[in-house]
Amino acid sequence: MNGAMPGSLELAYVGDSVYDLYVRTRLVRVGGRMKPIHRSAVSRVCCAAQSQALSRVEPLLDDEEMGVVRRARNHKQTPPRGADPADYHRATALEALIGYLYLTGRTQRMEQILASALDDGEEGGN
């Protein structure tokens, strides 16, 4: 990537899209009917699920990646009404990490992190 690295919220903005696409692609590959696939996707991209996903990947992160997570998690922001603030900040941190890896071209590492983040023992949308 040329120039300065975007800020934490910009990284999270990109990472949110990448994460959503990864989840949807993974579910469609498993197959099934659209309504259950959609429900499964929505349940995996909500802030509570992303917070849990971050817990699964944190032990795998190097110092640089933990720095991205820490900066995004601590960034001042107001969660949407009804969202748990801790989950919201942790979800933003996961999205920022994914955005960072994507924008720096570390897609193989990004895929490792995504696979671990979503390794919750639950597949499919049936």
Secondary structure, 3 states (H helix, E strand, C coil): CCCCCCCHHHHHHHHHHHHHHHHHHHHHHHCCCHHHHHHHHHHHHCHHHHHHHHHHHHHHCCHHHHHHHHHHHHCCCCCCCCCCHHHHHHHHHHHHHHHHHHHCCCHHHHHHHHHHHCCCCCCCCC
